[in-house]
Amino acid sequence: MIEATLTVTLADGTVRTEQWRLIINLLDPVKYPATELVDLYHRRWQAETAYFSIKATMLDGRVLRSRSIDGLDQQVYALLTAYQALIRAGDDALTGRPDIPMERISFTVLLAAATDTVTASHGIFPSTLVDLVGTIGRAALGDLLPAHRRQRVKARTRRNPTSKYGPNAGQHPHKAQNYTVRTTVVFFADGLNSRSWP
């Protein structure tokens, strides 16, 4: 178990301190330093990013329309299939380009290129040889994300006044901001002290 204190400083000067405890099975402190594990912990949001890509980018604010469980299942599987096809197109675009990591491929560009390709009905079927990069891949390679992305916190607001969740006014920034993180890992010689949970 790793206990760490994270201090997040937003661009507007707001400072927030959080205490984290990570329970891991990586027991070699030389191979897996605690500080690195804590610093990399933000990557846990990769799964959340995938959900966001489906919910906000692919659906673009629209809701699933089916009025039956079977219909909803069908729509969800269709979304997941389309998402995986786009990710595969991005991965195929990197064939022969080991210098570019997958994180630089923009999902928004993949979706727009796929939409344009299907709408215009061009470049869908190759005329001669199979082209792994394809129209969608070329669009993604032509508009790569920056190599080093800024750490940025997204503004969150309560959009629906009838939401069952409590208001979050004052808890999150009103606009997206860059931030810096300072991590302090605590080592305990005699184990961890108990911590109360809300």
C-alpha positions as CSV (number, residue, x, y, z in Angstrom):
1,M,0.0,0.0,0.0
2,I,1.3,3.4,-0.9
3,E,0.1,6.6,0.8
4,A,0.7,9.9,-0.8
5,T,-0.3,13.5,-0.5
6,L,-1.0,15.3,-3.8
7,T,-1.1,19.0,-4.1
8,V,-2.8,20.3,-7.2
9,T,-2.2,23.9,-8.1
10,L,-4.5,25.4,-10.8
11,A,-3.5,28.2,-13.2
12,D,-5.7,30.6,-11.2
13,G,-3.8,29.9,-8.0
14,T,-6.3,27.6,-6.4
15,V,-4.6,24.9,-4.4
16,R,-6.2,21.6,-3.5
17,T,-4.6,18.9,-1.4
18,E,-5.7,15.3,-1.5
19,Q,-4.6,12.1,0.3
20,W,-4.3,9.0,-1.8
21,R,-3.8,5.4,-0.9
22,L,-2.9,2.9,-3.6
23,I,-3.2,-0.8,-3.0
24,I,-1.0,-2.6,-5.5
25,N,0.6,-6.0,-6.1
26,L,3.8,-4.5,-7.5
27,L,6.0,-5.3,-4.6
28,D,9.5,-4.6,-6.0
29,P,10.3,-1.0,-4.9
30,V,13.3,-0.8,-7.2
31,K,11.5,-1.8,-10.3
32,Y,8.3,0.0,-9.4
33,P,9.1,3.1,-7.3
34,A,6.2,4.4,-5.3
35,T,6.6,8.0,-6.6
36,E,6.3,6.8,-10.2
37,L,3.3,4.7,-9.5
38,V,1.5,7.7,-7.9
39,D,2.6,10.0,-10.7
40,L,1.2,7.6,-13.3
41,Y,-2.0,7.0,-11.4
42,H,-3.9,9.6,-13.5
43,R,-3.7,7.2,-16.4
44,R,-6.5,5.3,-14.7
45,W,-8.8,7.8,-16.5
46,Q,-8.0,6.1,-19.9
47,A,-11.1,4.0,-19.4
48,E,-13.1,7.1,-18.5
49,T,-11.8,8.8,-21.7
50,A,-13.1,6.0,-23.8
51,Y,-16.6,6.4,-22.2
52,F,-16.4,10.1,-22.8
53,S,-15.4,9.6,-26.5
54,I,-18.6,7.5,-26.9
55,K,-20.9,9.6,-24.8
56,A,-19.8,13.1,-25.7
57,T,-18.1,12.8,-29.1
58,M,-19.9,10.0,-30.9
59,L,-23.4,10.7,-29.4
60,D,-22.7,14.5,-29.4
61,G,-25.2,15.0,-26.6
62,R,-27.9,12.8,-28.1
63,V,-29.5,10.0,-26.0
64,L,-30.1,6.4,-26.9
65,R,-33.6,6.2,-28.6
66,S,-34.7,2.7,-28.1
67,R,-37.6,2.0,-25.8
68,S,-36.7,-1.7,-25.2
69,I,-33.9,-3.5,-23.4
70,D,-33.0,-5.4,-26.6
71,G,-33.0,-2.2,-28.6
72,L,-30.7,-0.5,-26.0
73,D,-28.4,-3.5,-26.1
74,Q,-28.2,-3.3,-29.9
75,Q,-27.5,0.4,-29.8
76,V,-24.8,0.1,-27.1
77,Y,-23.1,-2.8,-29.0
78,A,-23.3,-0.7,-32.2
79,L,-21.6,2.2,-30.5
80,L,-18.9,0.0,-29.0
81,T,-18.3,-1.7,-32.4
82,A,-18.0,1.7,-34.1
83,Y,-15.6,2.9,-31.4
84,Q,-13.4,-0.1,-31.7
85,A,-13.4,0.2,-35.5
86,L,-12.2,3.8,-35.2
87,I,-9.5,2.9,-32.7
88,R,-8.4,0.1,-35.0
89,A,-8.2,2.6,-37.9
90,G,-6.0,4.8,-35.7
91,D,-3.8,1.9,-34.8
92,D,-3.5,0.8,-38.4
93,A,-2.5,4.3,-39.4
94,L,0.6,3.9,-37.2
95,T,1.7,0.8,-39.1
96,G,5.3,1.6,-40.1
97,R,5.4,4.6,-37.8
98,P,6.8,3.3,-34.5
99,D,8.0,6.9,-33.7
100,I,4.4,8.0,-33.1
101,P,2.6,6.8,-29.9
102,M,-1.2,6.0,-30.1
103,E,-1.9,8.8,-27.6
104,R,-1.2,11.3,-30.4
105,I,-4.1,10.0,-32.5
106,S,-7.1,12.3,-32.1
107,F,-10.4,10.4,-31.7
108,T,-12.3,13.5,-32.9
109,V,-10.3,13.5,-36.1
110,L,-10.9,9.7,-36.6
111,L,-14.7,10.2,-36.1
112,A,-14.8,13.2,-38.5
113,A,-12.8,11.4,-41.2
114,A,-15.0,8.3,-40.9
115,T,-18.2,10.4,-41.1
116,D,-16.9,12.3,-44.1
117,T,-15.8,9.0,-45.8
118,V,-19.1,7.3,-45.3
119,T,-21.1,10.4,-46.2
120,A,-19.2,11.1,-49.4
121,S,-19.0,7.3,-50.2
122,H,-15.4,7.6,-51.4
123,G,-12.3,5.7,-50.3
124,I,-14.3,3.0,-48.6
125,F,-13.2,0.1,-50.8
126,P,-9.6,0.0,-52.0
127,S,-9.2,-0.2,-55.8
128,T,-6.2,-2.4,-55.8
129,L,-4.1,-3.2,-52.8
130,V,-5.2,-3.2,-49.2
131,D,-4.2,0.1,-47.6
132,L,-3.9,-0.2,-43.8
133,V,-3.5,3.5,-43.4
134,G,-6.5,4.4,-45.5
135,T,-8.4,7.7,-45.8
136,I,-9.3,7.8,-42.1
137,G,-5.7,7.0,-41.0
138,R,-4.2,9.7,-43.3
139,A,-6.5,12.2,-41.8
140,A,-5.4,11.2,-38.3
141,L,-1.7,11.3,-39.2
142,G,-2.3,14.8,-40.8
143,D,-3.7,16.2,-37.6
144,L,-1.8,14.6,-34.7
145,L,-2.2,15.7,-31.1
146,P,0.8,17.5,-29.5
147,A,3.7,15.2,-28.3
148,H,3.5,16.6,-24.8
149,R,0.0,17.4,-23.7
150,R,-0.6,19.9,-20.9
151,Q,-2.1,18.7,-17.7
152,R,-5.5,20.4,-17.7
153,V,-8.5,20.2,-15.5
154,K,-11.9,20.5,-17.2
155,A,-14.6,22.8,-15.8
156,R,-17.6,20.9,-14.5
157,T,-21.0,22.4,-13.8
158,R,-24.3,21.2,-12.8
159,R,-26.4,21.4,-16.0
160,N,-29.7,19.9,-14.9
161,P,-31.6,21.7,-12.1
162,T,-33.7,18.6,-11.4
163,S,-30.6,16.4,-11.0
164,K,-30.6,14.0,-8.0
165,Y,-27.0,15.0,-7.3
166,G,-26.2,17.9,-5.1
167,P,-24.9,21.2,-6.5
168,N,-21.1,21.4,-7.0
169,A,-20.9,25.2,-7.1
170,G,-17.5,26.3,-5.9
171,Q,-16.1,22.8,-6.0
172,H,-14.8,22.9,-9.5
173,P,-13.3,25.6,-11.7
174,H,-15.6,27.6,-13.9
175,K,-13.3,27.2,-16.9
176,A,-10.7,24.7,-18.1
177,Q,-7.2,25.4,-16.6
178,N,-3.7,24.0,-16.7
179,Y,-2.4,22.6,-13.4
180,T,0.7,21.3,-11.8
181,V,1.0,18.4,-9.3
182,R,3.4,18.0,-6.5
183,T,3.5,14.5,-4.9
184,T,4.8,13.5,-1.5
185,V,5.0,9.8,-0.8
186,V,4.8,8.8,2.9
187,F,6.7,5.7,4.1
188,F,5.6,4.2,7.3
189,A,7.9,2.1,9.4
190,D,5.1,0.6,11.6
191,G,2.2,0.4,9.2
192,L,-0.5,2.8,8.3
193,N,-2.7,4.8,10.6
194,S,-6.5,4.2,10.1
195,R,-8.3,6.9,8.2
196,S,-12.0,7.7,8.6
197,W,-14.2,7.5,5.5
198,P,-17.1,9.9,4.8
